[in-house]
Amino acid sequence: MSSWSCRYEADGLCRKVDGAYCRPGMKGCVLVGKVTFQDGVVPSPVWPEGSRRKKDTTGEPPQDG
């Protein structure tokens, strides 16, 4: 058995994927393309209810205002 820690994880949330719940291997995660999970599925990000997240897919940061 092994374990790892991620520098982007804080209190169960991913700072790299706009505050989504930390799900190792999800789209946007540093592990994408580096590891393969047994089921072969790349999980999608899931955000906490009521969180402020990026809604567009342009790749640009959200605009305040």
mmCIF file as Biopython writes it, N, C-alpha, C and O atoms, coordinates in Angstrom:
data_model
#
loop_
_atom_site.group_PDB
_atom_site.id
_atom_site.type_symbol
_atom_site.label_atom_id
_atom_site.label_alt_id
_atom_site.label_comp_id
_atom_site.label_asym_id
_atom_site.label_entity_id
_atom_site.label_seq_id
_atom_site.pdbx_PDB_ins_code
_atom_site.Cartn_x
_atom_site.Cartn_y
_atom_site.Cartn_z
_atom_site.occupancy
_atom_site.B_iso_or_equiv
_atom_site.auth_seq_id
_atom_site.auth_asym_id
_atom_site.pdbx_PDB_model_num
ATOM 1   N N  . MET A ? 1  ? 0.842   -1.164 0.000   1.0 0.0 1  A 1 
ATOM 2   C CA . MET A ? 1  ? 0.000   0.000  0.000   1.0 0.0 1  A 1 
ATOM 3   C C  . MET A ? 1  ? 0.891   1.233  0.000   1.0 0.0 1  A 1 
ATOM 4   O O  . MET A ? 1  ? 1.969   1.228  0.595   1.0 0.0 1  A 1 
ATOM 5   N N  . SER A ? 2  ? 0.441   2.285  -0.667  1.0 0.0 2  A 1 
ATOM 6   C CA . SER A ? 2  ? 1.214   3.513  -0.702  1.0 0.0 2  A 1 
ATOM 7   C C  . SER A ? 2  ? 0.294   4.708  -0.519  1.0 0.0 2  A 1 
ATOM 8   O O  . SER A ? 2  ? -0.928  4.595  -0.618  1.0 0.0 2  A 1 
ATOM 9   N N  . SER A ? 3  ? 0.895   5.834  -0.256  1.0 0.0 3  A 1 
ATOM 10  C CA . SER A ? 3  ? 0.121   7.060  -0.132  1.0 0.0 3  A 1 
ATOM 11  C C  . SER A ? 3  ? 0.913   8.187  -0.764  1.0 0.0 3  A 1 
ATOM 12  O O  . SER A ? 3  ? 2.101   8.039  -1.049  1.0 0.0 3  A 1 
ATOM 13  N N  . TRP A ? 4  ? 0.261   9.295  -0.979  1.0 0.0 4  A 1 
ATOM 14  C CA . TRP A ? 4  ? 0.926   10.447 -1.546  1.0 0.0 4  A 1 
ATOM 15  C C  . TRP A ? 4  ? 0.226   11.698 -1.045  1.0 0.0 4  A 1 
ATOM 16  O O  . TRP A ? 4  ? -0.890  11.628 -0.530  1.0 0.0 4  A 1 
ATOM 17  N N  . SER A ? 5  ? 0.869   12.826 -1.194  1.0 0.0 5  A 1 
ATOM 18  C CA . SER A ? 5  ? 0.229   14.092 -0.865  1.0 0.0 5  A 1 
ATOM 19  C C  . SER A ? 5  ? 0.427   15.030 -2.055  1.0 0.0 5  A 1 
ATOM 20  O O  . SER A ? 5  ? 1.386   14.897 -2.816  1.0 0.0 5  A 1 
ATOM 21  N N  . CYS A ? 6  ? -0.470  15.950 -2.196  1.0 0.0 6  A 1 
ATOM 22  C CA . CYS A ? 6  ? -0.424  16.871 -3.323  1.0 0.0 6  A 1 
ATOM 23  C C  . CYS A ? 6  ? -0.300  18.289 -2.799  1.0 0.0 6  A 1 
ATOM 24  O O  . CYS A ? 6  ? -1.005  18.675 -1.867  1.0 0.0 6  A 1 
ATOM 25  N N  . ARG A ? 7  ? 0.580   19.054 -3.384  1.0 0.0 7  A 1 
ATOM 26  C CA . ARG A ? 7  ? 0.780   20.423 -2.917  1.0 0.0 7  A 1 
ATOM 27  C C  . ARG A ? 7  ? -0.398  21.338 -3.223  1.0 0.0 7  A 1 
ATOM 28  O O  . ARG A ? 7  ? -0.488  22.432 -2.667  1.0 0.0 7  A 1 
ATOM 29  N N  . TYR A ? 8  ? -1.299  20.906 -4.096  1.0 0.0 8  A 1 
ATOM 30  C CA . TYR A ? 8  ? -2.469  21.712 -4.437  1.0 0.0 8  A 1 
ATOM 31  C C  . TYR A ? 8  ? -3.680  21.412 -3.560  1.0 0.0 8  A 1 
ATOM 32  O O  . TYR A ? 8  ? -4.667  22.145 -3.612  1.0 0.0 8  A 1 
ATOM 33  N N  . GLU A ? 9  ? -3.626  20.359 -2.760  1.0 0.0 9  A 1 
ATOM 34  C CA . GLU A ? 9  ? -4.748  19.970 -1.904  1.0 0.0 9  A 1 
ATOM 35  C C  . GLU A ? 9  ? -4.706  20.735 -0.588  1.0 0.0 9  A 1 
ATOM 36  O O  . GLU A ? 9  ? -3.670  20.791 0.075   1.0 0.0 9  A 1 
ATOM 37  N N  . ALA A ? 10 ? -5.837  21.322 -0.217  1.0 0.0 10 A 1 
ATOM 38  C CA . ALA A ? 10 ? -5.955  22.024 1.057   1.0 0.0 10 A 1 
ATOM 39  C C  . ALA A ? 10 ? -7.356  21.793 1.604   1.0 0.0 10 A 1 
ATOM 40  O O  . ALA A ? 10 ? -8.343  22.195 0.988   1.0 0.0 10 A 1 
ATOM 41  N N  . ASP A ? 11 ? -7.441  21.149 2.755   1.0 0.0 11 A 1 
ATOM 42  C CA . ASP A ? 11 ? -8.735  20.861 3.393   1.0 0.0 11 A 1 
ATOM 43  C C  . ASP A ? 11 ? -9.682  20.089 2.481   1.0 0.0 11 A 1 
ATOM 44  O O  . ASP A ? 11 ? -10.890 20.323 2.494   1.0 0.0 11 A 1 
ATOM 45  N N  . GLY A ? 12 ? -9.139  19.178 1.695   1.0 0.0 12 A 1 
ATOM 46  C CA . GLY A ? 12 ? -9.959  18.341 0.829   1.0 0.0 12 A 1 
ATOM 47  C C  . GLY A ? 12 ? -10.345 18.987 -0.492  1.0 0.0 12 A 1 
ATOM 48  O O  . GLY A ? 12 ? -11.063 18.381 -1.287  1.0 0.0 12 A 1 
ATOM 49  N N  . LEU A ? 13 ? -9.878  20.216 -0.740  1.0 0.0 13 A 1 
ATOM 50  C CA . LEU A ? 13 ? -10.188 20.923 -1.983  1.0 0.0 13 A 1 
ATOM 51  C C  . LEU A ? 13 ? -8.923  21.105 -2.812  1.0 0.0 13 A 1 
ATOM 52  O O  . LEU A ? 13 ? -7.820  21.179 -2.269  1.0 0.0 13 A 1 
ATOM 53  N N  . CYS A ? 14 ? -9.090  21.175 -4.119  1.0 0.0 14 A 1 
ATOM 54  C CA . CYS A ? 14 ? -7.961  21.323 -5.042  1.0 0.0 14 A 1 
ATOM 55  C C  . CYS A ? 14 ? -7.819  22.786 -5.452  1.0 0.0 14 A 1 
ATOM 56  O O  . CYS A ? 14 ? -8.735  23.363 -6.037  1.0 0.0 14 A 1 
ATOM 57  N N  . ARG A ? 15 ? -6.674  23.380 -5.143  1.0 0.0 15 A 1 
ATOM 58  C CA . ARG A ? 15 ? -6.415  24.769 -5.533  1.0 0.0 15 A 1 
ATOM 59  C C  . ARG A ? 15 ? -6.072  24.886 -7.007  1.0 0.0 15 A 1 
ATOM 60  O O  . ARG A ? 15 ? -6.191  25.972 -7.574  1.0 0.0 15 A 1 
ATOM 61  N N  . LYS A ? 16 ? -5.650  23.805 -7.643  1.0 0.0 16 A 1 
ATOM 62  C CA . LYS A ? 16 ? -5.307  23.828 -9.064  1.0 0.0 16 A 1 
ATOM 63  C C  . LYS A ? 16 ? -6.555  23.793 -9.941  1.0 0.0 16 A 1 
ATOM 64  O O  . LYS A ? 16 ? -6.558  24.360 -11.034 1.0 0.0 16 A 1 
ATOM 65  N N  . VAL A ? 17 ? -7.616  23.133 -9.473  1.0 0.0 17 A 1 
ATOM 66  C CA . VAL A ? 17 ? -8.846  22.992 -10.255 1.0 0.0 17 A 1 
ATOM 67  C C  . VAL A ? 17 ? -9.953  23.833 -9.617  1.0 0.0 17 A 1 
ATOM 68  O O  . VAL A ? 17 ? -11.021 23.317 -9.286  1.0 0.0 17 A 1 
ATOM 69  N N  . ASP A ? 18 ? -9.694  25.117 -9.448  1.0 0.0 18 A 1 
ATOM 70  C CA . ASP A ? 18 ? -10.683 26.097 -8.994  1.0 0.0 18 A 1 
ATOM 71  C C  . ASP A ? 18 ? -11.471 25.700 -7.757  1.0 0.0 18 A 1 
ATOM 72  O O  . ASP A ? 18 ? -12.658 26.011 -7.666  1.0 0.0 18 A 1 
ATOM 73  N N  . GLY A ? 19 ? -10.840 25.016 -6.794  1.0 0.0 19 A 1 
ATOM 74  C CA . GLY A ? 19 ? -11.514 24.701 -5.539  1.0 0.0 19 A 1 
ATOM 75  C C  . GLY A ? 19 ? -12.449 23.514 -5.585  1.0 0.0 19 A 1 
ATOM 76  O O  . GLY A ? 19 ? -13.302 23.369 -4.709  1.0 0.0 19 A 1 
ATOM 77  N N  . ALA A ? 20 ? -12.309 22.650 -6.597  1.0 0.0 20 A 1 
ATOM 78  C CA . ALA A ? 20 ? -13.121 21.433 -6.661  1.0 0.0 20 A 1 
ATOM 79  C C  . ALA A ? 20 ? -12.666 20.479 -5.559  1.0 0.0 20 A 1 
ATOM 80  O O  . ALA A ? 20 ? -11.553 20.599 -5.049  1.0 0.0 20 A 1 
ATOM 81  N N  . TYR A ? 21 ? -13.534 19.528 -5.194  1.0 0.0 21 A 1 
ATOM 82  C CA . TYR A ? 21 ? -13.110 18.500 -4.253  1.0 0.0 21 A 1 
ATOM 83  C C  . TYR A ? 21 ? -11.911 17.770 -4.847  1.0 0.0 21 A 1 
ATOM 84  O O  . TYR A ? 21 ? -11.862 17.529 -6.054  1.0 0.0 21 A 1 
ATOM 85  N N  . CYS A ? 22 ? -10.949 17.422 -4.003  1.0 0.0 22 A 1 
ATOM 86  C CA . CYS A ? 22 ? -9.767  16.703 -4.467  1.0 0.0 22 A 1 
ATOM 87  C C  . CYS A ? 22 ? -10.175 15.281 -4.849  1.0 0.0 22 A 1 
ATOM 88  O O  . CYS A ? 22 ? -10.593 14.492 -4.002  1.0 0.0 22 A 1 
ATOM 89  N N  . ARG A ? 23 ? -10.046 14.971 -6.132  1.0 0.0 23 A 1 
ATOM 90  C CA . ARG A ? 23 ? -10.318 13.632 -6.647  1.0 0.0 23 A 1 
ATOM 91  C C  . ARG A ? 23 ? -9.103  13.253 -7.486  1.0 0.0 23 A 1 
ATOM 92  O O  . ARG A ? 23 ? -9.012  13.650 -8.648  1.0 0.0 23 A 1 
ATOM 93  N N  . PRO A ? 24 ? -8.175  12.496 -6.922  1.0 0.0 24 A 1 
ATOM 94  C CA . PRO A ? 24 ? -6.950  12.181 -7.657  1.0 0.0 24 A 1 
ATOM 95  C C  . PRO A ? 24 ? -7.227  11.676 -9.065  1.0 0.0 24 A 1 
ATOM 96  O O  . PRO A ? 24 ? -8.015  10.751 -9.264  1.0 0.0 24 A 1 
ATOM 97  N N  . GLY A ? 25 ? -6.571  12.295 -10.034 1.0 0.0 25 A 1 
ATOM 98  C CA . GLY A ? 25 ? -6.702  11.899 -11.428 1.0 0.0 25 A 1 
ATOM 99  C C  . GLY A ? 25 ? -7.793  12.619 -12.184 1.0 0.0 25 A 1 
ATOM 100 O O  . GLY A ? 25 ? -7.962  12.373 -13.379 1.0 0.0 25 A 1 
ATOM 101 N N  . MET A ? 26 ? -8.555  13.516 -11.529 1.0 0.0 26 A 1 
ATOM 102 C CA . MET A ? 26 ? -9.632  14.214 -12.238 1.0 0.0 26 A 1 
ATOM 103 C C  . MET A ? 26 ? -9.049  15.120 -13.313 1.0 0.0 26 A 1 
ATOM 104 O O  . MET A ? 26 ? -7.864  15.452 -13.282 1.0 0.0 26 A 1 
ATOM 105 N N  . LYS A ? 27 ? -9.885  15.514 -14.261 1.0 0.0 27 A 1 
ATOM 106 C CA . LYS A ? 27 ? -9.448  16.408 -15.325 1.0 0.0 27 A 1 
ATOM 107 C C  . LYS A ? 27 ? -8.893  17.677 -14.698 1.0 0.0 27 A 1 
ATOM 108 O O  . LYS A ? 27 ? -9.557  18.307 -13.875 1.0 0.0 27 A 1 
ATOM 109 N N  . GLY A ? 28 ? -7.682  18.055 -15.084 1.0 0.0 28 A 1 
ATOM 110 C CA . GLY A ? 28 ? -7.007  19.215 -14.528 1.0 0.0 28 A 1 
ATOM 111 C C  . GLY A ? 28 ? -6.010  18.874 -13.431 1.0 0.0 28 A 1 
ATOM 112 O O  . GLY A ? 28 ? -5.190  19.710 -13.051 1.0 0.0 28 A 1 
ATOM 113 N N  . CYS A ? 29 ? -6.079  17.659 -12.926 1.0 0.0 29 A 1 
ATOM 114 C CA . CYS A ? 29 ? -5.185  17.212 -11.852 1.0 0.0 29 A 1 
ATOM 115 C C  . CYS A ? 29 ? -3.777  16.974 -12.397 1.0 0.0 29 A 1 
ATOM 116 O O  . CYS A ? 29 ? -3.600  16.642 -13.570 1.0 0.0 29 A 1 
ATOM 117 N N  . VAL A ? 30 ? -2.790  17.147 -11.535 1.0 0.0 30 A 1 
ATOM 118 C CA . VAL A ? 30 ? -1.405  16.908 -11.949 1.0 0.0 30 A 1 
ATOM 119 C C  . VAL A ? 30 ? -1.153  15.442 -12.298 1.0 0.0 30 A 1 
ATOM 120 O O  . VAL A ? 30 ? -0.149  15.135 -12.940 1.0 0.0 30 A 1 
ATOM 121 N N  . LEU A ? 31 ? -2.032  14.539 -11.895 1.0 0.0 31 A 1 
ATOM 122 C CA . LEU A ? 31 ? -1.842  13.113 -12.177 1.0 0.0 31 A 1 
ATOM 123 C C  . LEU A ? 31 ? -2.370  12.669 -13.547 1.0 0.0 31 A 1 
ATOM 124 O O  . LEU A ? 31 ? -2.055  11.566 -13.994 1.0 0.0 31 A 1 
ATOM 125 N N  . VAL A ? 32 ? -3.162  13.500 -14.214 1.0 0.0 32 A 1 
ATOM 126 C CA . VAL A ? 32 ? -3.740  13.120 -15.504 1.0 0.0 32 A 1 
ATOM 127 C C  . VAL A ? 32 ? -2.616  12.770 -16.477 1.0 0.0 32 A 1 
ATOM 128 O O  . VAL A ? 32 ? -1.682  13.548 -16.671 1.0 0.0 32 A 1 
ATOM 129 N N  . GLY A ? 33 ? -2.718  11.608 -17.074 1.0 0.0 33 A 1 
ATOM 130 C CA . GLY A ? 33 ? -1.726  11.147 -18.029 1.0 0.0 33 A 1 
ATOM 131 C C  . GLY A ? 33 ? -0.493  10.510 -17.409 1.0 0.0 33 A 1 
ATOM 132 O O  . GLY A ? 33 ? 0.330   9.930  -18.118 1.0 0.0 33 A 1 
ATOM 133 N N  . LYS A ? 34 ? -0.358  10.613 -16.083 1.0 0.0 34 A 1 
ATOM 134 C CA . LYS A ? 34 ? 0.798   10.030 -15.414 1.0 0.0 34 A 1 
ATOM 135 C C  . LYS A ? 34 ? 0.479   8.706  -14.744 1.0 0.0 34 A 1 
ATOM 136 O O  . LYS A ? 34 ? 1.369   7.881  -14.533 1.0 0.0 34 A 1 
ATOM 137 N N  . VAL A ? 35 ? -0.782  8.501  -14.410 1.0 0.0 35 A 1 
ATOM 138 C CA . VAL A ? 35 ? -1.201  7.264  -13.760 1.0 0.0 35 A 1 
ATOM 139 C C  . VAL A ? 35 ? -2.436  6.726  -14.456 1.0 0.0 35 A 1 
ATOM 140 O O  . VAL A ? 35 ? -3.164  7.471  -15.113 1.0 0.0 35 A 1 
ATOM 141 N N  . THR A ? 36 ? -2.668  5.442  -14.311 1.0 0.0 36 A 1 
ATOM 142 C CA . THR A ? 36 ? -3.875  4.810  -14.832 1.0 0.0 36 A 1 
ATOM 143 C C  . THR A ? 36 ? -4.560  4.100  -13.685 1.0 0.0 36 A 1 
ATOM 144 O O  . THR A ? 36 ? -3.940  3.316  -12.967 1.0 0.0 36 A 1 
ATOM 145 N N  . PHE A ? 37 ? -5.840  4.378  -13.515 1.0 0.0 37 A 1 
ATOM 146 C CA . PHE A ? 37 ? -6.602  3.730  -12.463 1.0 0.0 37 A 1 
ATOM 147 C C  . PHE A ? 37 ? -7.219  2.446  -12.998 1.0 0.0 37 A 1 
ATOM 148 O O  . PHE A ? 37 ? -7.392  2.291  -14.206 1.0 0.0 37 A 1 
ATOM 149 N N  . GLN A ? 38 ? -7.545  1.540  -12.109 1.0 0.0 38 A 1 
ATOM 150 C CA . GLN A ? 38 ? -8.019  0.226  -12.503 1.0 0.0 38 A 1 
ATOM 151 C C  . GLN A ? 38 ? -9.254  0.283  -13.399 1.0 0.0 38 A 1 
ATOM 152 O O  . GLN A ? 38 ? -9.364  -0.497 -14.345 1.0 0.0 38 A 1 
ATOM 153 N N  . ASP A ? 39 ? -10.187 1.198  -13.113 1.0 0.0 39 A 1 
ATOM 154 C CA . ASP A ? 39 ? -11.402 1.271  -13.922 1.0 0.0 39 A 1 
ATOM 155 C C  . ASP A ? 39 ? -11.192 2.030  -15.237 1.0 0.0 39 A 1 
ATOM 156 O O  . ASP A ? 39 ? -12.062 1.996  -16.107 1.0 0.0 39 A 1 
ATOM 157 N N  . GLY A ? 40 ? -10.052 2.714  -15.395 1.0 0.0 40 A 1 
ATOM 158 C CA . GLY A ? 40 ? -9.742  3.414  -16.630 1.0 0.0 40 A 1 
ATOM 159 C C  . GLY A ? 40 ? -10.498 4.710  -16.841 1.0 0.0 40 A 1 
ATOM 160 O O  . GLY A ? 40 ? -10.370 5.331  -17.896 1.0 0.0 40 A 1 
ATOM 161 N N  . VAL A ? 41 ? -11.283 5.133  -15.860 1.0 0.0 41 A 1 
ATOM 162 C CA . VAL A ? 41 ? -12.100 6.334  -15.989 1.0 0.0 41 A 1 
ATOM 163 C C  . VAL A ? 41 ? -11.375 7.531  -15.377 1.0 0.0 41 A 1 
ATOM 164 O O  . VAL A ? 41 ? -10.833 7.446  -14.275 1.0 0.0 41 A 1 
ATOM 165 N N  . VAL A ? 42 ? -11.374 8.648  -16.108 1.0 0.0 42 A 1 
ATOM 166 C CA . VAL A ? 42 ? -10.826 9.897  -15.574 1.0 0.0 42 A 1 
ATOM 167 C C  . VAL A ? 42 ? -11.998 10.657 -14.956 1.0 0.0 42 A 1 
ATOM 168 O O  . VAL A ? 42 ? -12.898 11.084 -15.680 1.0 0.0 42 A 1 
ATOM 169 N N  . PRO A ? 43 ? -12.006 10.834 -13.628 1.0 0.0 43 A 1 
ATOM 170 C CA . PRO A ? 43 ? -13.138 11.499 -12.997 1.0 0.0 43 A 1 
ATOM 171 C C  . PRO A ? 43 ? -13.236 12.972 -13.384 1.0 0.0 43 A 1 
ATOM 172 O O  . PRO A ? 43 ? -12.226 13.627 -13.645 1.0 0.0 43 A 1 
ATOM 173 N N  . SER A ? 44 ? -14.458 13.478 -13.417 1.0 0.0 44 A 1 
ATOM 174 C CA . SER A ? 44 ? -14.686 14.893 -13.659 1.0 0.0 44 A 1 
ATOM 175 C C  . SER A ? 44 ? -14.635 15.639 -12.336 1.0 0.0 44 A 1 
ATOM 176 O O  . SER A ? 44 ? -14.941 15.064 -11.291 1.0 0.0 44 A 1 
ATOM 177 N N  . PRO A ? 45 ? -14.250 16.917 -12.367 1.0 0.0 45 A 1 
ATOM 178 C CA . PRO A ? 45 ? -14.238 17.697 -11.131 1.0 0.0 45 A 1 
ATOM 179 C C  . PRO A ? 45 ? -15.644 17.870 -10.556 1.0 0.0 45 A 1 
ATOM 180 O O  . PRO A ? 45 ? -16.622 17.956 -11.299 1.0 0.0 45 A 1 
ATOM 181 N N  . VAL A ? 46 ? -15.731 17.919 -9.238  1.0 0.0 46 A 1 
ATOM 182 C CA . VAL A ? 46 ? -16.984 18.167 -8.530  1.0 0.0 46 A 1 
ATOM 183 C C  . VAL A ? 46 ? -16.712 19.282 -7.532  1.0 0.0 46 A 1 
ATOM 184 O O  . VAL A ? 46 ? -15.785 19.194 -6.727  1.0 0.0 46 A 1 
ATOM 185 N N  . TRP A ? 47 ? -17.528 20.331 -7.590  1.0 0.0 47 A 1 
ATOM 186 C CA . TRP A ? 47 ? -17.340 21.473 -6.705  1.0 0.0 47 A 1 
ATOM 187 C C  . TRP A ? 47 ? -18.328 21.420 -5.547  1.0 0.0 47 A 1 
ATOM 188 O O  . TRP A ? 47 ? -19.432 20.895 -5.688  1.0 0.0 47 A 1 
ATOM 189 N N  . PRO A ? 48 ? -17.926 21.967 -4.397  1.0 0.0 48 A 1 
ATOM 190 C CA . PRO A ? 48 ? -18.831 22.038 -3.258  1.0 0.0 48 A 1 
ATOM 191 C C  . PRO A ? 48 ? -20.060 22.887 -3.605  1.0 0.0 48 A 1 
ATOM 192 O O  . PRO A ? 48 ? -19.974 23.828 -4.395  1.0 0.0 48 A 1 
ATOM 193 N N  . GLU A ? 49 ? -21.183 22.548 -3.013  1.0 0.0 49 A 1 
ATOM 194 C CA . GLU A ? 49 ? -22.424 23.288 -3.234  1.0 0.0 49 A 1 
ATOM 195 C C  . GLU A ? 49 ? -22.231 24.753 -2.839  1.0 0.0 49 A 1 
ATOM 196 O O  . GLU A ? 49 ? -21.704 25.046 -1.765  1.0 0.0 49 A 1 
ATOM 197 N N  . GLY A ? 50 ? -22.654 25.660 -3.696  1.0 0.0 50 A 1 
ATOM 198 C CA . GLY A ? 50 ? -22.563 27.081 -3.403  1.0 0.0 50 A 1 
ATOM 199 C C  . GLY A ? 50 ? -21.201 27.701 -3.620  1.0 0.0 50 A 1 
ATOM 200 O O  . GLY A ? 50 ? -21.006 28.877 -3.313  1.0 0.0 50 A 1 
ATOM 201 N N  . SER A ? 51 ? -20.256 26.942 -4.139  1.0 0.0 51 A 1 
ATOM 202 C CA . SER A ? 51 ? -18.919 27.506 -4.354  1.0 0.0 51 A 1 
ATOM 203 C C  . SER A ? 51 ? -18.920 28.378 -5.602  1.0 0.0 51 A 1 
ATOM 204 O O  . SER A ? 51 ? -19.750 28.221 -6.497  1.0 0.0 51 A 1 
ATOM 205 N N  . ARG A ? 52 ? -17.979 29.288 -5.634  1.0 0.0 52 A 1 
ATOM 206 C CA . ARG A ? 52 ? -17.818 30.148 -6.796  1.0 0.0 52 A 1 
ATOM 207 C C  . ARG A ? 52 ? -16.779 29.505 -7.697  1.0 0.0 52 A 1 
ATOM 208 O O  . ARG A ? 52 ? -15.604 29.442 -7.336  1.0 0.0 52 A 1 
ATOM 209 N N  . ARG A ? 53 ? -17.182 29.037 -8.838  1.0 0.0 53 A 1 
ATOM 210 C CA . ARG A ? 53 ? -16.251 28.365 -9.736  1.0 0.0 53 A 1 
ATOM 211 C C  . ARG A ? 53 ? -16.332 28.968 -11.122 1.0 0.0 53 A 1 
ATOM 212 O O  . ARG A ? 53 ? -17.291 29.664 -11.457 1.0 0.0 53 A 1 
ATOM 213 N N  . LYS A ? 54 ? -15.320 28.697 -11.921 1.0 0.0 54 A 1 
ATOM 214 C CA . LYS A ? 54 ? -15.277 29.182 -13.290 1.0 0.0 54 A 1 
ATOM 215 C C  . LYS A ? 54 ? -16.360 28.473 -14.095 1.0 0.0 54 A 1 
ATOM 216 O O  . LYS A ? 54 ? -16.392 27.243 -14.136 1.0 0.0 54 A 1 
ATOM 217 N N  . LYS A ? 55 ? -17.243 29.228 -14.733 1.0 0.0 55 A 1 
ATOM 218 C CA . LYS A ? 55 ? -18.346 28.630 -15.462 1.0 0.0 55 A 1 
ATOM 219 C C  . LYS A ? 55 ? -18.076 28.504 -16.956 1.0 0.0 55 A 1 
ATOM 220 O O  . LYS A ? 55 ? -18.725 27.700 -17.624 1.0 0.0 55 A 1 
ATOM 221 N N  . ASP A ? 56 ? -17.132 29.277 -17.501 1.0 0.0 56 A 1 
ATOM 222 C CA . ASP A ? 56 ? -16.860 29.159 -18.922 1.0 0.0 56 A 1 
ATOM 223 C C  . ASP A ? 56 ? -15.730 28.170 -19.161 1.0 0.0 56 A 1 
ATOM 224 O O  . ASP A ? 56 ? -15.008 27.801 -18.235 1.0 0.0 56 A 1 
ATOM 225 N N  . THR A ? 57 ? -15.587 27.754 -20.386 1.0 0.0 57 A 1 
ATOM 226 C CA . THR A ? 57 ? -14.547 26.783 -20.730 1.0 0.0 57 A 1 
ATOM 227 C C  . THR A ? 57 ? -13.524 27.390 -21.676 1.0 0.0 57 A 1 
ATOM 228 O O  . THR A ? 57 ? -12.863 26.664 -22.418 1.0 0.0 57 A 1 
ATOM 229 N N  . THR A ? 58 ? -13.382 28.724 -21.660 1.0 0.0 58 A 1 
ATOM 230 C CA . THR A ? 58 ? -12.453 29.380 -22.556 1.0 0.0 58 A 1 
ATOM 231 C C  . THR A ? 58 ? -11.013 29.252 -22.114 1.0 0.0 58 A 1 
ATOM 232 O O  . THR A ? 58 ? -10.090 29.493 -22.891 1.0 0.0 58 A 1 
ATOM 233 N N  . GLY A ? 59 ? -10.823 28.865 -20.844 1.0 0.0 59 A 1 
ATOM 234 C CA . GLY A ? 59 ? -9.484  28.766 -20.329 1.0 0.0 59 A 1 
ATOM 235 C C  . GLY A ? 59 ? -8.985  30.074 -19.745 1.0 0.0 59 A 1 
ATOM 236 O O  . GLY A ? 59 ? -7.873  30.136 -19.222 1.0 0.0 59 A 1 
ATOM 237 N N  . GLU A ? 60 ? -9.797  31.121 -19.827 1.0 0.0 60 A 1 
ATOM 238 C CA . GLU A ? 60 ? -9.420  32.402 -19.265 1.0 0.0 60 A 1 
ATOM 239 C C  . GLU A ? 60 ? -9.950  32.501 -17.846 1.0 0.0 60 A 1 
ATOM 240 O O  . GLU A ? 60 ? -10.980 31.905 -17.530 1.0 0.0 60 A 1 
ATOM 241 N N  . PRO A ? 61 ? -9.261  33.246 -16.981 1.0 0.0 61 A 1 
ATOM 242 C CA . PRO A ? 61 ? -9.738  33.392 -15.610 1.0 0.0 61 A 1 
ATOM 243 C C  . PRO A ? 61 ? -11.063 34.134 -15.579 1.0 0.0 61 A 1 
ATOM 244 O O  . PRO A ? 61 ? -11.327 34.971 -16.442 1.0 0.0 61 A 1 
ATOM 245 N N  . PRO A ? 62 ? -11.912 33.829 -14.578 1.0 0.0 62 A 1 
ATOM 246 C CA . PRO A ? 62 ? -13.199 34.515 -14.482 1.0 0.0 62 A 1 
ATOM 247 C C  . PRO A ? 62 ? -13.000 36.004 -14.224 1.0 0.0 62 A 1 
ATOM 248 O O  . PRO A ? 62 ? -12.061 36.404 -13.536 1.0 0.0 62 A 1 
ATOM 249 N N  . GLN A ? 63 ? -13.882 36.813 -14.778 1.0 0.0 63 A 1 
ATOM 250 C CA . GLN A ? 63 ? -13.817 38.261 -14.602 1.0 0.0 63 A 1 
ATOM 251 C C  . GLN A ? 63 ? -14.724 38.689 -13.465 1.0 0.0 63 A 1 
ATOM 252 O O  . GLN A ? 63 ? -15.888 38.291 -13.418 1.0 0.0 63 A 1 
ATOM 253 N N  . ASP A ? 64 ? -14.210 39.492 -12.552 1.0 0.0 64 A 1 
ATOM 254 C CA . ASP A ? 64 ? -15.036 40.038 -11.472 1.0 0.0 64 A 1 
ATOM 255 C C  . ASP A ? 64 ? -15.675 41.328 -11.954 1.0 0.0 64 A 1 
ATOM 256 O O  . ASP A ? 64 ? -15.076 42.113 -12.689 1.0 0.0 64 A 1 
ATOM 257 N N  . GLY A ? 65 ? -16.927 41.519 -11.511 1.0 0.0 65 A 1 
ATOM 258 C CA . GLY A ? 65 ? -17.517 42.810 -11.837 1.0 0.0 65 A 1 
ATOM 259 C C  . GLY A ? 65 ? -18.760 42.754 -12.506 1.0 0.0 65 A 1 
ATOM 260 O O  . GLY A ? 65 ? -19.338 43.794 -12.824 1.0 0.0 65 A 1 
#
